[in-house]
Amino acid sequence: MDVMETIKDQIESNSIILYMKGSPNQPQCGFSARTVQSLMSCGERFAFVDILSNPEIRSNLPTYANWPTFPQLWVGGELVGGCDIVCEMFEKGELQTLIKETAAATAE
């Protein structure tokens, strides 16, 4: 499978997916750590891809997403954004609403 198809499949198959450096339990950069903390505080399960151990995804996702940096949070097939956007949404209470609604719709 082509790497662009793999990325598309990952995003379509997971209602909440985070492309990050490291894992939720061991983030490998501060931006990934802050994003994971906000996401985990929402209390819903999410998928993740460690871009450090997936160099093809790391090099191609910015083109796919038209977004140059990591981490990248995708919810319901749409790019939400990176660390600053996710953390700002969390502080405003918007992230919790988005994550809970997406998780509930997926569970139906």
GIKAGI-V549023 format. One record per backbone hydrogen bond with DSSP energy under -1.0 kcal/mol. NH is the residue of the N-H (numbers start at 1). CO is the residue of the C=O. Records with the same first field share a line. If there is no record, write none. Layout:
NH->CO + CO
This chain:
6->2
7->3
8->4
9->5
10->6
11->7
12->8
13->9
14->10
17->74
18->47
19->72
20->49
23->26
28->21
33->29
34->30
35->31
36->32
37->33
38->34
39->35
40->36
41->37
42->39
43->40
47->16
49->18
51->20
58->54
59->55
60->56
61->57
64->60
65->61
66->62
67->62
72->19
73->81
74->17
75->78
76->15
78->75
80->73
81->73
86->82
87->83
88->84
89->85
90->86
91->87
92->88
93->90
94->89
95->89
97->93
98->94
99->95
100->96
101->97
102->98
103->99
104->100
105->101
106->102
107->103
